[in-house]
Amino acid sequence: MKFASTVLGVVVVSAGAVDAWSFSGVWDSFQHWMFGDTPVHHRQIHHHQSESGKATGSLDFTGTNWAVIVAGSDGYFNYRHQADACHAYQILRANGYPEDHIILMMKDDVANNIRNPFPGNLINQPGGENVYEGCKVDYRGSDVTPENFEKVLTGQKMHVGNGKTLKSGPDDHVFVNFIDHGGVGLIAFPEGKIVTSRQLHSTLEKMKDNDMYGKLVFYMEACESGSMFDNLLPNDWNIFATTASTGNQSSYATYWDMSRRTFLGDLYSVSWMEDSDKHFFIDHAKDIETLEKQYTQVYARTSKSSQPQQYGDIPYANKATIEEFQQYQDNNLNKPNFGRKRRADQLKSGMNGKTYAENRVQAELDAVSSRDVTAQTLQRLMGANDVDDEHQAAFGDIEAELQKEYRNIQRAEDRFMSVAWNVAGSKSNGLHEKYVSSIKDHDCLSDSIVAFHEECHPIDEYHIRFTRVLAHLCDSGHTATEVKSAIVNTPSCQW
Ligand SMILES: *[C@@H]1O[C@H](CO)[C@@H](O)[C@H](O)[C@H]1NC(C)=O
């Protein structure tokens, strides 16, 4: 490997943009350098329209690419979120994104969790390749906070982690992938922290006002994730967002793995990523794939469970390709790319002889509501016959855990319903079970959520499923101030 490191030294200095991730990538760049076929940086590639008016796959922007990936949960039961996040990271890296253009935030407490029988290993589909290998986390542990997420997106100076922050400009394309739990009007962060729809909206507004993107694409996996953009994201902000679900339904976990005792992925997330893997690394991007086409494919795979939604600049999604966000613009599109080849090989061996079509069927069969994952996991563990091995022991008293789960959900429901009673009396009956068709007042909802979170109880994984109650109160004309004063008169908030 002495040769490899020598080449690495030469090429990194001479050619600049290399895929230093793998030796093969270096070799690719070395060849360009040796034989004068230098990779072109910041090329302006003109946008070709075919006769049908469809994009032909060439890039139509002059900037570069940036990505922010966030897994907002913690704990082994949420294995799938960090597996999704590292999988997204692998796709971007294999597509030429250099490390310093991807910012990855995740607690990083799963790969080496005592409950993981395969330390240092995360997979995102049955028998899949280890997506944790080479997955570089920039903000981990207690640095995965709403404040740091906002700072990263708005390019502020960071004083924690490795200090990476978004440095994108007005011509750049920014890809944001958020994966976690959510509720009506909010998404979650580790340790019971939250971001409301209003807060996310104002972060995006700051990015817009500070010219931090030409186009921004947001893929969001979370329960009730539609509520983060519905009636809120304008269609003239050059932002296209898709979400795993509407604002009134759960998102879905999938791929149960008995040996790991966990779900490996989320249905919406594995659907877009398997689609991208196939497009880029198996089919070698032979056909054009627009953002809209990817959305349609993901919808087809997911919609029996939850219906993915799209918001913002939807016309743009009809002409822009997924390349423009999931592939680094400095990449030399017309040359065989060895970062890609490496991923293609990994995927082939990771598929265990299975086809994407077979995985697709499996993913649909295995889908369970994210809200039921803990209970479902515990129930499956109770039924397992190899219950006394060492890793099983790491789960503790399963039956007690299961009871705790149900008790915590019941308590959370009681708190919301008591607050609602104090606001609306008997009109509050049944609000926790009533669907929110559309959020009318995001200000009231966000303020009410913050009031509940700060003054009643942190909106953790048990409480998160009931914030729809607050949406209904706001929709029927009550104010956040009324919710706030009701909290003071709600004894169960003090427990
Ligand atoms: C759920 O949300 C979708 C889209 O946001 C909406 O069309 C539908 O009416 C809602 N369903 C209910 C039962 O409120």
PDBQT file of the ligand as one rigid body, heavy atoms in Angstrom, charges set to zero:
ROOT
HETATM    1  C1  LIG A 501     -54.790  13.960   6.107  1.00  0.00    +0.000 C 
HETATM    2  O1  LIG A 501     -53.947  14.856   5.391  1.00  0.00    +0.000 OA
HETATM    3  C2  LIG A 501     -54.169  14.909   4.006  1.00  0.00    +0.000 C 
HETATM    4  C3  LIG A 501     -53.116  15.753   3.346  1.00  0.00    +0.000 C 
HETATM    5  O2  LIG A 501     -52.510  16.640   4.188  1.00  0.00    +0.000 OA
HETATM    6  C4  LIG A 501     -55.581  15.423   3.754  1.00  0.00    +0.000 C 
HETATM    7  O3  LIG A 501     -55.836  15.494   2.378  1.00  0.00    +0.000 OA
HETATM    8  C5  LIG A 501     -56.582  14.516   4.447  1.00  0.00    +0.000 C 
HETATM    9  O4  LIG A 501     -57.856  15.049   4.328  1.00  0.00    +0.000 OA
HETATM   10  C6  LIG A 501     -56.244  14.339   5.907  1.00  0.00    +0.000 C 
HETATM   11  N1  LIG A 501     -57.108  13.330   6.481  1.00  0.00    +0.000 N 
HETATM   12  C7  LIG A 501     -57.878  13.532   7.542  1.00  0.00    +0.000 C 
HETATM   13  C8  LIG A 501     -58.695  12.367   7.973  1.00  0.00    +0.000 C 
HETATM   14  O5  LIG A 501     -57.911  14.581   8.130  1.00  0.00    +0.000 OA
ENDROOT
TORSDOF 0
